[in-house]
Amino acid sequence: MIMHTIIQTIFLLTGITAVAAALFNWEWFFTADNASFIVKRLGRRGARWAYGTIGVTFISAAIYFYLQVEKAI
């Protein structure tokens, strides 16, 4: 049970970080080596949309997993 909680928390924090980076246009986030590939391909605006979508997806997955685990108990 504790492992499910850890995974859900990681998904939630990752999603919140991605959405916040997209909304606030964090310079450190979009100039990092990991994000530079997306920024080069889609441009800064497109990368913000992509990371916002990814973030919402991760948050949705965390909520879905939480509800499924709670229902199984």
PQR file with spaces between the fields and no chain letter, atoms N, CA, C, O and H, PARSE charges and radii, in Angstrom:
ATOM       1  N    MET     1       0.820   -1.197    0.000 -0.4000 1.5000
ATOM       2  CA   MET     1       0.000    0.000    0.000 -0.0000 2.0000
ATOM       3  C    MET     1       0.866    1.264    0.000  0.5500 1.7000
ATOM       4  O    MET     1       0.539    2.254   -0.655 -0.5500 1.4000
ATOM       5  N    ILE     2       1.972    1.214    0.744 -0.4000 1.5000
ATOM       6  CA   ILE     2       2.830    2.395    0.819 -0.0000 2.0000
ATOM       7  C    ILE     2       3.471    2.689   -0.533  0.5500 1.7000
ATOM       8  O    ILE     2       3.698    3.850   -0.873 -0.5500 1.4000
ATOM       9  H    ILE     2       2.238    0.410    1.277  0.4000 1.0000
ATOM      10  N    MET     3       3.764    1.645   -1.305 -0.4000 1.5000
ATOM      11  CA   MET     3       4.367    1.854   -2.625 -0.0000 2.0000
ATOM      12  C    MET     3       3.391    2.575   -3.559  0.5500 1.7000
ATOM      13  O    MET     3       3.805    3.426   -4.347 -0.5500 1.4000
ATOM      14  H    MET     3       3.579    0.702   -1.029  0.4000 1.0000
ATOM      15  N    HIS     4       2.119    2.246   -3.478 -0.4000 1.5000
ATOM      16  CA   HIS     4       1.107    2.927   -4.289 -0.0000 2.0000
ATOM      17  C    HIS     4       1.073    4.414   -3.945  0.5500 1.7000
ATOM      18  O    HIS     4       0.980    5.262   -4.833 -0.5500 1.4000
ATOM      19  H    HIS     4       1.782    1.555   -2.838  0.4000 1.0000
ATOM      20  N    THR     5       1.147    4.719   -2.669 -0.4000 1.5000
ATOM      21  CA   THR     5       1.115    6.106   -2.220 -0.0000 2.0000
ATOM      22  C    THR     5       2.338    6.867   -2.723  0.5500 1.7000
ATOM      23  O    THR     5       2.226    8.022   -3.134 -0.5500 1.4000
ATOM      24  H    THR     5       1.222    4.030   -1.948  0.4000 1.0000
ATOM      25  N    ILE     6       3.483    6.235   -2.691 -0.4000 1.5000
ATOM      26  CA   ILE     6       4.710    6.883   -3.173 -0.0000 2.0000
ATOM      27  C    ILE     6       4.612    7.175   -4.668  0.5500 1.7000
ATOM      28  O    ILE     6       4.956    8.270   -5.111 -0.5500 1.4000
ATOM      29  H    ILE     6       3.574    5.297   -2.357  0.4000 1.0000
ATOM      30  N    ILE     7       4.146    6.206   -5.440 -0.4000 1.5000
ATOM      31  CA   ILE     7       4.012    6.392   -6.889 -0.0000 2.0000
ATOM      32  C    ILE     7       2.981    7.476   -7.208  0.5500 1.7000
ATOM      33  O    ILE     7       3.206    8.303   -8.092 -0.5500 1.4000
ATOM      34  H    ILE     7       3.865    5.316   -5.080  0.4000 1.0000
ATOM      35  N    GLN     8       1.866    7.476   -6.501 -0.4000 1.5000
ATOM      36  CA   GLN     8       0.842    8.499   -6.703 -0.0000 2.0000
ATOM      37  C    GLN     8       1.392    9.883   -6.385  0.5500 1.7000
ATOM      38  O    GLN     8       1.104   10.846   -7.096 -0.5500 1.4000
ATOM      39  H    GLN     8       1.684    6.804   -5.783  0.4000 1.0000
ATOM      40  N    THR     9       2.172    9.986   -5.332 -0.4000 1.5000
ATOM      41  CA   THR     9       2.758   11.269   -4.947 -0.0000 2.0000
ATOM      42  C    THR     9       3.754   11.750   -5.993  0.5500 1.7000
ATOM      43  O    THR     9       3.797   12.938   -6.309 -0.5500 1.4000
ATOM      44  H    THR     9       2.406    9.204   -4.754  0.4000 1.0000
ATOM      45  N    ILE    10       4.550   10.840   -6.527 -0.4000 1.5000
ATOM      46  CA   ILE    10       5.508   11.211   -7.574 -0.0000 2.0000
ATOM      47  C    ILE    10       4.767   11.713   -8.813  0.5500 1.7000
ATOM      48  O    ILE    10       5.150   12.729   -9.393 -0.5500 1.4000
ATOM      49  H    ILE    10       4.515    9.874   -6.270  0.4000 1.0000
ATOM      50  N    PHE    11       3.719   11.015   -9.217 -0.4000 1.5000
ATOM      51  CA   PHE    11       2.925   11.449  -10.367 -0.0000 2.0000
ATOM      52  C    PHE    11       2.324   12.825  -10.110  0.5500 1.7000
ATOM      53  O    PHE    11       2.357   13.692  -10.984 -0.5500 1.4000
ATOM      54  H    PHE    11       3.408   10.190   -8.746  0.4000 1.0000
ATOM      55  N    LEU    12       1.779   13.026   -8.928 -0.4000 1.5000
ATOM      56  CA   LEU    12       1.133   14.288   -8.597 -0.0000 2.0000
ATOM      57  C    LEU    12       2.140   15.438   -8.588  0.5500 1.7000
ATOM      58  O    LEU    12       1.875   16.491   -9.168 -0.5500 1.4000
ATOM      59  H    LEU    12       1.752   12.322   -8.218  0.4000 1.0000
ATOM      60  N    LEU    13       3.278   15.252   -7.944 -0.4000 1.5000
ATOM      61  CA   LEU    13       4.287   16.314   -7.882 -0.0000 2.0000
ATOM      62  C    LEU    13       4.884   16.623   -9.250  0.5500 1.7000
ATOM      63  O    LEU    13       5.148   17.782   -9.572 -0.5500 1.4000
ATOM      64  H    LEU    13       3.493   14.397   -7.473  0.4000 1.0000
ATOM      65  N    THR    14       5.094   15.592  -10.045 -0.4000 1.5000
ATOM      66  CA   THR    14       5.605   15.800  -11.397 -0.0000 2.0000
ATOM      67  C    THR    14       4.604   16.592  -12.232  0.5500 1.7000
ATOM      68  O    THR    14       4.980   17.513  -12.957 -0.5500 1.4000
ATOM      69  H    THR    14       4.880   14.650   -9.784  0.4000 1.0000
ATOM      70  N    GLY    15       3.339   16.231  -12.126 -0.4000 1.5000
ATOM      71  CA   GLY    15       2.293   16.944  -12.862 -0.0000 2.0000
ATOM      72  C    GLY    15       2.155   18.388  -12.433  0.5500 1.7000
ATOM      73  O    GLY    15       2.017   19.280  -13.270 -0.5500 1.4000
ATOM      74  H    GLY    15       3.033   15.483  -11.537  0.4000 1.0000
ATOM      75  N    ILE    16       2.192   18.624  -11.130 -0.4000 1.5000
ATOM      76  CA   ILE    16       2.089   19.995  -10.620 -0.0000 2.0000
ATOM      77  C    ILE    16       3.274   20.826  -11.096  0.5500 1.7000
ATOM      78  O    ILE    16       3.107   21.979  -11.492 -0.5500 1.4000
ATOM      79  H    ILE    16       2.304   17.899  -10.450  0.4000 1.0000
ATOM      80  N    THR    17       4.469   20.245  -11.060 -0.4000 1.5000
ATOM      81  CA   THR    17       5.654   20.968  -11.515 -0.0000 2.0000
ATOM      82  C    THR    17       5.555   21.311  -12.999  0.5500 1.7000
ATOM      83  O    THR    17       5.873   22.432  -13.395 -0.5500 1.4000
ATOM      84  H    THR    17       4.605   19.307  -10.739  0.4000 1.0000
ATOM      85  N    ALA    18       5.120   20.366  -13.815 -0.4000 1.5000
ATOM      86  CA   ALA    18       5.009   20.614  -15.261 -0.0000 2.0000
ATOM      87  C    ALA    18       3.959   21.682  -15.564  0.5500 1.7000
ATOM      88  O    ALA    18       4.185   22.554  -16.403 -0.5500 1.4000
ATOM      89  H    ALA    18       4.861   19.456  -13.492  0.4000 1.0000
ATOM      90  N    VAL    19       2.827   21.620  -14.892 -0.4000 1.5000
ATOM      91  CA   VAL    19       1.776   22.622  -15.118 -0.0000 2.0000
ATOM      92  C    VAL    19       2.251   23.997  -14.648  0.5500 1.7000
ATOM      93  O    VAL    19       2.035   24.994  -15.337 -0.5500 1.4000
ATOM      94  H    VAL    19       2.643   20.912  -14.210  0.4000 1.0000
ATOM      95  N    ALA    20       2.889   24.056  -13.492 -0.4000 1.5000
ATOM      96  CA   ALA    20       3.380   25.334  -12.979 -0.0000 2.0000
ATOM      97  C    ALA    20       4.442   25.922  -13.908  0.5500 1.7000
ATOM      98  O    ALA    20       4.457   27.129  -14.152 -0.5500 1.4000
ATOM      99  H    ALA    20       3.064   23.246  -12.932  0.4000 1.0000
ATOM     100  N    ALA    21       5.323   25.077  -14.421 -0.4000 1.5000
ATOM     101  CA   ALA    21       6.353   25.557  -15.353 -0.0000 2.0000
ATOM     102  C    ALA    21       5.709   26.121  -16.615  0.5500 1.7000
ATOM     103  O    ALA    21       6.145   27.147  -17.138 -0.5500 1.4000
ATOM     104  H    ALA    21       5.311   24.097  -14.223  0.4000 1.0000
ATOM     105  N    ALA    22       4.674   25.451  -17.098 -0.4000 1.5000
ATOM     106  CA   ALA    22       3.986   25.924  -18.301 -0.0000 2.0000
ATOM     107  C    ALA    22       3.255   27.244  -18.041  0.5500 1.7000
ATOM     108  O    ALA    22       3.290   28.149  -18.875 -0.5500 1.4000
ATOM     109  H    ALA    22       4.320   24.618  -16.673  0.4000 1.0000
ATOM     110  N    LEU    23       2.605   27.351  -16.906 -0.4000 1.5000
ATOM     111  CA   LEU    23       1.848   28.565  -16.592 -0.0000 2.0000
ATOM     112  C    LEU    23       2.751   29.766  -16.318  0.5500 1.7000
ATOM     113  O    LEU    23       2.477   30.873  -16.781 -0.5500 1.4000
ATOM     114  H    LEU    23       2.577   26.616  -16.228  0.4000 1.0000
ATOM     115  N    PHE    24       3.823   29.546  -15.568 -0.4000 1.5000
ATOM     116  CA   PHE    24       4.679   30.653  -15.143 -0.0000 2.0000
ATOM     117  C    PHE    24       5.902   30.852  -16.031  0.5500 1.7000
ATOM     118  O    PHE    24       6.715   31.743  -15.786 -0.5500 1.4000
ATOM     119  H    PHE    24       4.046   28.646  -15.191  0.4000 1.0000
ATOM     120  N    ASN    25       6.030   30.013  -17.071 -0.4000 1.5000
ATOM     121  CA   ASN    25       7.107   30.146  -18.051 -0.0000 2.0000
ATOM     122  C    ASN    25       8.479   30.193  -17.367  0.5500 1.7000
ATOM     123  O    ASN    25       9.284   31.089  -17.623 -0.5500 1.4000
ATOM     124  H    ASN    25       5.370   29.289  -17.269  0.4000 1.0000
ATOM     125  N    TRP    26       8.725   29.223  -16.503 -0.4000 1.5000
ATOM     126  CA   TRP    26       9.965   29.187  -15.736 -0.0000 2.0000
ATOM     127  C    TRP    26      11.173   29.040  -16.650  0.5500 1.7000
ATOM     128  O    TRP    26      11.285   28.062  -17.388 -0.5500 1.4000
ATOM     129  H    TRP    26       8.072   28.495  -16.295  0.4000 1.0000
ATOM     130  N    GLU    27      12.056   29.992  -16.599 -0.4000 1.5000
ATOM     131  CA   GLU    27      13.256   29.993  -17.433 -0.0000 2.0000
ATOM     132  C    GLU    27      14.126   28.773  -17.147  0.5500 1.7000
ATOM     133  O    GLU    27      14.597   28.117  -18.076 -0.5500 1.4000
ATOM     134  H    GLU    27      11.965   30.787  -16.000  0.4000 1.0000
ATOM     135  N    TRP    28      14.342   28.467  -15.871 -0.4000 1.5000
ATOM     136  CA   TRP    28      15.211   27.348  -15.497 -0.0000 2.0000
ATOM     137  C    TRP    28      14.668   26.026  -16.016  0.5500 1.7000
ATOM     138  O    TRP    28      15.440   25.121  -16.333 -0.5500 1.4000
ATOM     139  H    TRP    28      13.959   29.000  -15.116  0.4000 1.0000
ATOM     140  N    PHE    29      13.359   25.904  -16.106 -0.4000 1.5000
ATOM     141  CA   PHE    29      12.740   24.665  -16.562 -0.0000 2.0000
ATOM     142  C    PHE    29      12.937   24.483  -18.064  0.5500 1.7000
ATOM     143  O    PHE    29      13.315   23.405  -18.523 -0.5500 1.4000
ATOM     144  H    PHE    29      12.731   26.639  -15.849  0.4000 1.0000
ATOM     145  N    PHE    30      12.679   25.536  -18.821 -0.4000 1.5000
ATOM     146  CA   PHE    30      12.707   25.418  -20.280 -0.0000 2.0000
ATOM     147  C    PHE    30      14.109   25.538  -20.877  0.5500 1.7000
ATOM     148  O    PHE    30      14.302   25.252  -22.059 -0.5500 1.4000
ATOM     149  H    PHE    30      12.372   26.412  -18.449  0.4000 1.0000
ATOM     150  N    THR    31      15.081   25.955  -20.079 -0.4000 1.5000
ATOM     151  CA   THR    31      16.460   25.984  -20.574 -0.0000 2.0000
ATOM     152  C    THR    31      17.264   24.779  -20.087  0.5500 1.7000
ATOM     153  O    THR    31      18.442   24.647  -20.419 -0.5500 1.4000
ATOM     154  H    THR    31      14.924   26.187  -19.119  0.4000 1.0000
ATOM     155  N    ALA    32      16.647   23.912  -19.313 -0.4000 1.5000
ATOM     156  CA   ALA    32      17.322   22.693  -18.859 -0.0000 2.0000
ATOM     157  C    ALA    32      17.576   21.772  -20.064  0.5500 1.7000
ATOM     158  O    ALA    32      16.848   21.803  -21.056 -0.5500 1.4000
ATOM     159  H    ALA    32      15.690   24.019  -19.043  0.4000 1.0000
ATOM     160  N    ASP    33      18.609   20.970  -19.948 -0.4000 1.5000
ATOM     161  CA   ASP    33      18.964   20.068  -21.050 -0.0000 2.0000
ATOM     162  C    ASP    33      17.824   19.127  -21.417  0.5500 1.7000
ATOM     163  O    ASP    33      17.629   18.829  -22.595 -0.5500 1.4000
ATOM     164  H    ASP    33      19.200   20.945  -19.142  0.4000 1.0000
ATOM     165  N    ASN    34      17.072   18.656  -20.435 -0.4000 1.5000
ATOM     166  CA   ASN    34      15.983   17.708  -20.700 -0.0000 2.0000
ATOM     167  C    ASN    34      14.854   18.336  -21.514  0.5500 1.7000
ATOM     168  O    ASN    34      14.242   17.662  -22.342 -0.5500 1.4000
ATOM     169  H    ASN    34      17.230   18.898  -19.478  0.4000 1.0000
ATOM     170  N    ALA    35      14.576   19.603  -21.290 -0.4000 1.5000
ATOM     171  CA   ALA    35      13.477   20.269  -21.997 -0.0000 2.0000
ATOM     172  C    ALA    35      13.922   20.896  -23.315  0.5500 1.7000
ATOM     173  O    ALA    35      13.082   21.253  -24.142 -0.5500 1.4000
ATOM     174  H    ALA    35      15.073   20.150  -20.617  0.4000 1.0000
ATOM     175  N    SER    36      15.214   21.034  -23.518 -0.4000 1.5000
ATOM     176  CA   SER    36      15.687   21.742  -24.711 -0.0000 2.0000
ATOM     177  C    SER    36      15.282   21.047  -26.007  0.5500 1.7000
ATOM     178  O    SER    36      15.058   21.714  -27.018 -0.5500 1.4000
ATOM     179  H    SER    36      15.896   20.744  -22.847  0.4000 1.0000
ATOM     180  N    PHE    37      15.185   19.731  -25.995 -0.4000 1.5000
ATOM     181  CA   PHE    37      14.758   19.000  -27.192 -0.0000 2.0000
ATOM     182  C    PHE    37      13.344   19.423  -27.599  0.5500 1.7000
ATOM     183  O    PHE    37      13.086   19.705  -28.769 -0.5500 1.4000
ATOM     184  H    PHE    37      15.367   19.190  -25.175  0.4000 1.0000
ATOM     185  N    ILE    38      12.442   19.463  -26.633 -0.4000 1.5000
ATOM     186  CA   ILE    38      11.049   19.847  -26.913 -0.0000 2.0000
ATOM     187  C    ILE    38      10.983   21.309  -27.349  0.5500 1.7000
ATOM     188  O    ILE    38      10.261   21.649  -28.286 -0.5500 1.4000
ATOM     189  H    ILE    38      12.651   19.234  -25.683  0.4000 1.0000
ATOM     190  N    VAL    39      11.737   22.171  -26.668 -0.4000 1.5000
ATOM     191  CA   VAL    39      11.728   23.599  -27.006 -0.0000 2.0000
ATOM     192  C    VAL    39      12.252   23.811  -28.420  0.5500 1.7000
ATOM     193  O    VAL    39      11.706   24.632  -29.158 -0.5500 1.4000
ATOM     194  H    VAL    39      12.324   21.894  -25.906  0.4000 1.0000
ATOM     195  N    LYS    40      13.292   23.094  -28.811 -0.4000 1.5000
ATOM     196  CA   LYS    40      13.846   23.237  -30.164 -0.0000 2.0000
ATOM     197  C    LYS    40      12.845   22.772  -31.218  0.5500 1.7000
ATOM     198  O    LYS    40      12.732   23.377  -32.284 -0.5500 1.4000
ATOM     199  H    LYS    40      13.735   22.428  -28.212  0.4000 1.0000
ATOM     200  N    ARG    41      12.124   21.706  -30.919 -0.4000 1.5000
ATOM     201  CA   ARG    41      11.183   21.143  -31.897 -0.0000 2.0000
ATOM     202  C    ARG    41       9.880   21.943  -31.999  0.5500 1.7000
ATOM     203  O    ARG    41       9.374   22.171  -33.097 -0.5500 1.4000
ATOM     204  H    ARG    41      12.216   21.214  -30.053  0.4000 1.0000
ATOM     205  N    LEU    42       9.341   22.367  -30.849 -0.4000 1.5000
ATOM     206  CA   LEU    42       8.020   22.994  -30.829 -0.0000 2.0000
ATOM     207  C    LEU    42       8.052   24.494  -30.604  0.5500 1.7000
ATOM     208  O    LEU    42       7.031   25.164  -30.760 -0.5500 1.4000
ATOM     209  H    LEU    42       9.753   22.182  -29.957  0.4000 1.0000
ATOM     210  N    GLY    43       9.199   25.027  -30.244 -0.4000 1.5000
ATOM     211  CA   GLY    43       9.264   26.430  -29.848 -0.0000 2.0000
ATOM     212  C    GLY    43       8.851   26.554  -28.385  0.5500 1.7000
ATOM     213  O    GLY    43       8.320   25.613  -27.794 -0.5500 1.4000
ATOM     214  H    GLY    43      10.028   24.482  -30.117  0.4000 1.0000
ATOM     215  N    ARG    44       9.099   27.706  -27.823 -0.4000 1.5000
ATOM     216  CA   ARG    44       8.817   27.899  -26.392 -0.0000 2.0000
ATOM     217  C    ARG    44       7.323   27.793  -26.106  0.5500 1.7000
ATOM     218  O    ARG    44       6.919   27.155  -25.134 -0.5500 1.4000
ATOM     219  H    ARG    44       9.530   28.470  -28.304  0.4000 1.0000
ATOM     220  N    ARG    45       6.512   28.410  -26.937 -0.4000 1.5000
ATOM     221  CA   ARG    45       5.054   28.371  -26.730 -0.0000 2.0000
ATOM     222  C    ARG    45       4.521   26.944  -26.859  0.5500 1.7000
ATOM     223  O    ARG    45       3.703   26.510  -26.047 -0.5500 1.4000
ATOM     224  H    ARG    45       6.840   28.928  -27.727  0.4000 1.0000
ATOM     225  N    GLY    46       4.976   26.225  -27.864 -0.4000 1.5000
ATOM     226  CA   GLY    46       4.541   24.843  -28.052 -0.0000 2.0000
ATOM     227  C    GLY    46       4.999   23.946  -26.920  0.5500 1.7000
ATOM     228  O    GLY    46       4.269   23.050  -26.497 -0.5500 1.4000
ATOM     229  H    GLY    46       5.640   26.578  -28.523  0.4000 1.0000
ATOM     230  N    ALA    47       6.212   24.184  -26.425 -0.4000 1.5000
ATOM     231  CA   ALA    47       6.722   23.400  -25.303 -0.0000 2.0000
ATOM     232  C    ALA    47       5.898   23.664  -24.047  0.5500 1.7000
ATOM     233  O    ALA    47       5.647   22.749  -23.262 -0.5500 1.4000
ATOM     234  H    ALA    47       6.805   24.912  -26.769  0.4000 1.0000
ATOM     235  N    ARG    48       5.481   24.900  -23.861 -0.4000 1.5000
ATOM     236  CA   ARG    48       4.630   25.211  -22.699 -0.0000 2.0000
ATOM     237  C    ARG    48       3.307   24.457  -22.792  0.5500 1.7000
ATOM     238  O    ARG    48       2.828   23.916  -21.795 -0.5500 1.4000
ATOM     239  H    ARG    48       5.685   25.642  -24.499  0.4000 1.0000
ATOM     240  N    TRP    49       2.718   24.420  -23.980 -0.4000 1.5000
ATOM     241  CA   TRP    49       1.476   23.657  -24.169 -0.0000 2.0000
ATOM     242  C    TRP    49       1.706   22.166  -23.931  0.5500 1.7000
ATOM     243  O    TRP    49       0.902   21.496  -23.283 -0.5500 1.4000
ATOM     244  H    TRP    49       3.107   24.859  -24.789  0.4000 1.0000
ATOM     245  N    ALA    50       2.809   21.661  -24.463 -0.4000 1.5000
ATOM     246  CA   ALA    50       3.108   20.235  -24.309 -0.0000 2.0000
ATOM     247  C    ALA    50       3.300   19.871  -22.838  0.5500 1.7000
ATOM     248  O    ALA    50       2.733   18.888  -22.361 -0.5500 1.4000
ATOM     249  H    ALA    50       3.462   22.205  -24.989  0.4000 1.0000
ATOM     250  N    TYR    51       4.091   20.656  -22.125 -0.4000 1.5000
ATOM     251  CA   TYR    51       4.324   20.353  -20.715 -0.0000 2.0000
ATOM     252  C    TYR    51       3.075   20.585  -19.875  0.5500 1.7000
ATOM     253  O    TYR    51       2.869   19.887  -18.882 -0.5500 1.4000
ATOM     254  H    TYR    51       4.552   21.455  -22.512  0.4000 1.0000
ATOM     255  N    GLY    52       2.249   21.533  -20.244 -0.4000 1.5000
ATOM     256  CA   GLY    52       0.971   21.711  -19.551 -0.0000 2.0000
ATOM     257  C    GLY    52       0.078   20.497  -19.729  0.5500 1.7000
ATOM     258  O    GLY    52      -0.550   20.033  -18.778 -0.5500 1.4000
ATOM     259  H    GLY    52       2.415   22.100  -21.050  0.4000 1.0000
ATOM     260  N    THR    53       0.025   19.986  -20.951 -0.4000 1.5000
ATOM     261  CA   THR    53      -0.776   18.788  -21.234 -0.0000 2.0000
ATOM     262  C    THR    53      -0.223   17.567  -20.509  0.5500 1.7000
ATOM     263  O    THR    53      -0.978   16.777  -19.942 -0.5500 1.4000
ATOM     264  H    THR    53       0.536   20.364  -21.723  0.4000 1.0000
ATOM     265  N    ILE    54       1.088   17.420  -20.531 -0.4000 1.5000
ATOM     266  CA   ILE    54       1.717   16.303  -19.816 -0.0000 2.0000
ATOM     267  C    ILE    54       1.429   16.405  -18.325  0.5500 1.7000
ATOM     268  O    ILE    54       1.128   15.403  -17.676 -0.5500 1.4000
ATOM     269  H    ILE    54       1.701   18.062  -20.991  0.4000 1.0000
ATOM     270  N    GLY    55       1.518   17.607  -17.787 -0.4000 1.5000
ATOM     271  CA   GLY    55       1.253   17.803  -16.363 -0.0000 2.0000
ATOM     272  C    GLY    55      -0.170   17.440  -15.979  0.5500 1.7000
ATOM     273  O    GLY    55      -0.393   16.760  -14.976 -0.5500 1.4000
ATOM     274  H    GLY    55       1.762   18.421  -18.314  0.4000 1.0000
ATOM     275  N    VAL    56      -1.125   17.887  -16.767 -0.4000 1.5000
ATOM     276  CA   VAL    56      -2.532   17.552  -16.493 -0.0000 2.0000
ATOM     277  C    VAL    56      -2.744   16.043  -16.594  0.5500 1.7000
ATOM     278  O    VAL    56      -3.502   15.468  -15.813 -0.5500 1.4000
ATOM     279  H    VAL    56      -0.944   18.438  -17.581  0.4000 1.0000
ATOM     280  N    THR    57      -2.083   15.408  -17.544 -0.4000 1.5000
ATOM     281  CA   THR    57      -2.178   13.953  -17.695 -0.0000 2.0000
ATOM     282  C    THR    57      -1.627   13.242  -16.463  0.5500 1.7000
ATOM     283  O    THR    57      -2.236   12.292  -15.971 -0.5500 1.4000
ATOM     284  H    THR    57      -1.467   15.875  -18.178  0.4000 1.0000
ATOM     285  N    PHE    58      -0.483   13.693  -15.964 -0.4000 1.5000
ATOM     286  CA   PHE    58       0.106   13.080  -14.772 -0.0000 2.0000
ATOM     287  C    PHE    58      -0.772   13.288  -13.544  0.5500 1.7000
ATOM     288  O    PHE    58      -0.937   12.371  -12.740 -0.5500 1.4000
ATOM     289  H    PHE    58       0.012   14.465  -16.364  0.4000 1.0000
ATOM     290  N    ILE    59      -1.337   14.484  -13.391 -0.4000 1.5000
ATOM     291  CA   ILE    59      -2.231   14.747  -12.258 -0.0000 2.0000
ATOM     292  C    ILE    59      -3.467   13.867  -12.359  0.5500 1.7000
ATOM     293  O    ILE    59      -3.917   13.309  -11.358 -0.5500 1.4000
ATOM     294  H    ILE    59      -1.204   15.230  -14.044  0.4000 1.0000
ATOM     295  N    SER    60      -4.018   13.740  -13.562 -0.4000 1.5000
ATOM     296  CA   SER    60      -5.188   12.878  -13.769 -0.0000 2.0000
ATOM     297  C    SER    60      -4.867   11.422  -13.448  0.5500 1.7000
ATOM     298  O    SER    60      -5.679   10.724  -12.841 -0.5500 1.4000
ATOM     299  H    SER    60      -3.652   14.194  -14.375  0.4000 1.0000
ATOM     300  N    ALA    61      -3.688   10.964  -13.854 -0.4000 1.5000
ATOM     301  CA   ALA    61      -3.274    9.590  -13.561 -0.0000 2.0000
ATOM     302  C    ALA    61      -3.141    9.373  -12.064  0.5500 1.7000
ATOM     303  O    ALA    61      -3.543    8.327  -11.555 -0.5500 1.4000
ATOM     304  H    ALA    61      -3.028   11.531  -14.348  0.4000 1.0000
ATOM     305  N    ALA    62      -2.589   10.337  -11.356 -0.4000 1.5000
ATOM     306  CA   ALA    62      -2.445   10.215   -9.901 -0.0000 2.0000
ATOM     307  C    ALA    62      -3.811   10.105   -9.226  0.5500 1.7000
ATOM     308  O    ALA    62      -4.002    9.295   -8.319 -0.5500 1.4000
ATOM     309  H    ALA    62      -2.262   11.187  -11.769  0.4000 1.0000
ATOM     310  N    ILE    63      -4.750   10.918   -9.674 -0.4000 1.5000
ATOM     311  CA   ILE    63      -6.106   10.867   -9.099 -0.0000 2.0000
ATOM     312  C    ILE    63      -6.775    9.542   -9.436  0.5500 1.7000
ATOM     313  O    ILE    63      -7.408    8.928   -8.577 -0.5500 1.4000
ATOM     314  H    ILE    63      -4.595   11.576  -10.411  0.4000 1.0000
ATOM     315  N    TYR    64      -6.640    9.102  -10.675 -0.4000 1.5000
ATOM     316  CA   TYR    64      -7.231    7.829  -11.092 -0.0000 2.0000
ATOM     317  C    TYR    64      -6.665    6.670  -10.271  0.5500 1.7000
ATOM     318  O    TYR    64      -7.419    5.837   -9.770 -0.5500 1.4000
ATOM     319  H    TYR    64      -6.126    9.601  -11.373  0.4000 1.0000
ATOM     320  N    PHE    65      -5.336    6.617  -10.133 -0.4000 1.5000
ATOM     321  CA   PHE    65      -4.716    5.548   -9.346 -0.0000 2.0000
ATOM     322  C    PHE    65      -5.165    5.601   -7.895  0.5500 1.7000
ATOM     323  O    PHE    65      -5.405    4.562   -7.281 -0.5500 1.4000
ATOM     324  H    PHE    65      -4.723    7.294  -10.540  0.4000 1.0000
ATOM     325  N    TYR    66      -5.282    6.799   -7.343 -0.4000 1.5000
ATOM     326  CA   TYR    66      -5.735    6.941   -5.956 -0.0000 2.0000
ATOM     327  C    TYR    66      -7.150    6.380   -5.798  0.5500 1.7000
ATOM     328  O    TYR    66      -7.425    5.637   -4.856 -0.5500 1.4000
ATOM     329  H    TYR    66      -5.087    7.644   -7.841  0.4000 1.0000
ATOM     330  N    LEU    67      -8.032    6.733   -6.710 -0.4000 1.5000
ATOM     331  CA   LEU    67      -9.410    6.246   -6.622 -0.0000 2.0000
ATOM     332  C    LEU    67      -9.490    4.724   -6.805  0.5500 1.7000
ATOM     333  O    LEU    67     -10.284    4.060   -6.140 -0.5500 1.4000
ATOM     334  H    LEU    67      -7.809    7.337   -7.476  0.4000 1.0000
ATOM     335  N    GLN    68      -8.680    4.182   -7.692 -0.4000 1.5000
ATOM     336  CA   GLN    68      -8.693    2.731   -7.917 -0.0000 2.0000
ATOM     337  C    GLN    68      -8.173    1.972   -6.703  0.5500 1.7000
ATOM     338  O    GLN    68      -8.721    0.928   -6.347 -0.5500 1.4000
ATOM     339  H    GLN    68      -8.034    4.721   -8.233  0.4000 1.0000
ATOM     340  N    VAL    69      -7.126    2.480   -6.062 -0.4000 1.5000
ATOM     341  CA   VAL    69      -6.598    1.828   -4.875 -0.0000 2.0000
ATOM     342  C    VAL    69      -7.587    1.931   -3.727  0.5500 1.7000
ATOM     343  O    VAL    69      -7.774    0.966   -2.986 -0.5500 1.4000
ATOM     344  H    VAL    69      -6.681    3.328   -6.351  0.4000 1.0000
ATOM     345  N    GLU    70      -8.218    3.079   -3.569 -0.4000 1.5000
ATOM     346  CA   GLU    70      -9.209    3.255   -2.496 -0.0000 2.0000
ATOM     347  C    GLU    70     -10.403    2.336   -2.713  0.5500 1.7000
ATOM     348  O    GLU    70     -10.957    1.809   -1.748 -0.5500 1.4000
ATOM     349  H    GLU    70      -8.066    3.863   -4.171  0.4000 1.0000
ATOM     350  N    LYS    71     -10.808    2.136   -3.963 -0.4000 1.5000
ATOM     351  CA   LYS    71     -11.945    1.287   -4.254 -0.0000 2.0000
ATOM     352  C    LYS    71     -11.615   -0.182   -3.970  0.5500 1.7000
ATOM     353  O    LYS    71     -12.490   -0.957   -3.582 -0.5500 1.4000
ATOM     354  H    LYS    71     -10.358    2.564   -4.747  0.4000 1.0000
ATOM     355  N    ALA    72     -10.354   -0.554   -4.164 -0.4000 1.5000
ATOM     356  CA   ALA    72      -9.940   -1.951   -3.958 -0.0000 2.0000
ATOM     357  C    ALA    72      -9.845   -2.304   -2.475  0.5500 1.7000
ATOM     358  O    ALA    72      -9.887   -3.478   -2.107 -0.5500 1.4000
ATOM     359  H    ALA    72      -9.643    0.076   -4.479  0.4000 1.0000
ATOM     360  N    ILE    73      -9.718   -1.297   -1.640 -0.4000 1.5000
ATOM     361  CA   ILE    73      -9.569   -1.592   -0.199 -0.0000 2.0000
ATOM     362  C    ILE    73     -10.889   -1.859    0.453  0.5500 1.7000
ATOM     363  O    ILE    73     -10.942   -2.122    1.654 -0.5500 1.4000
ATOM     364  H    ILE    73      -9.684   -0.343   -1.939  0.4000 1.0000
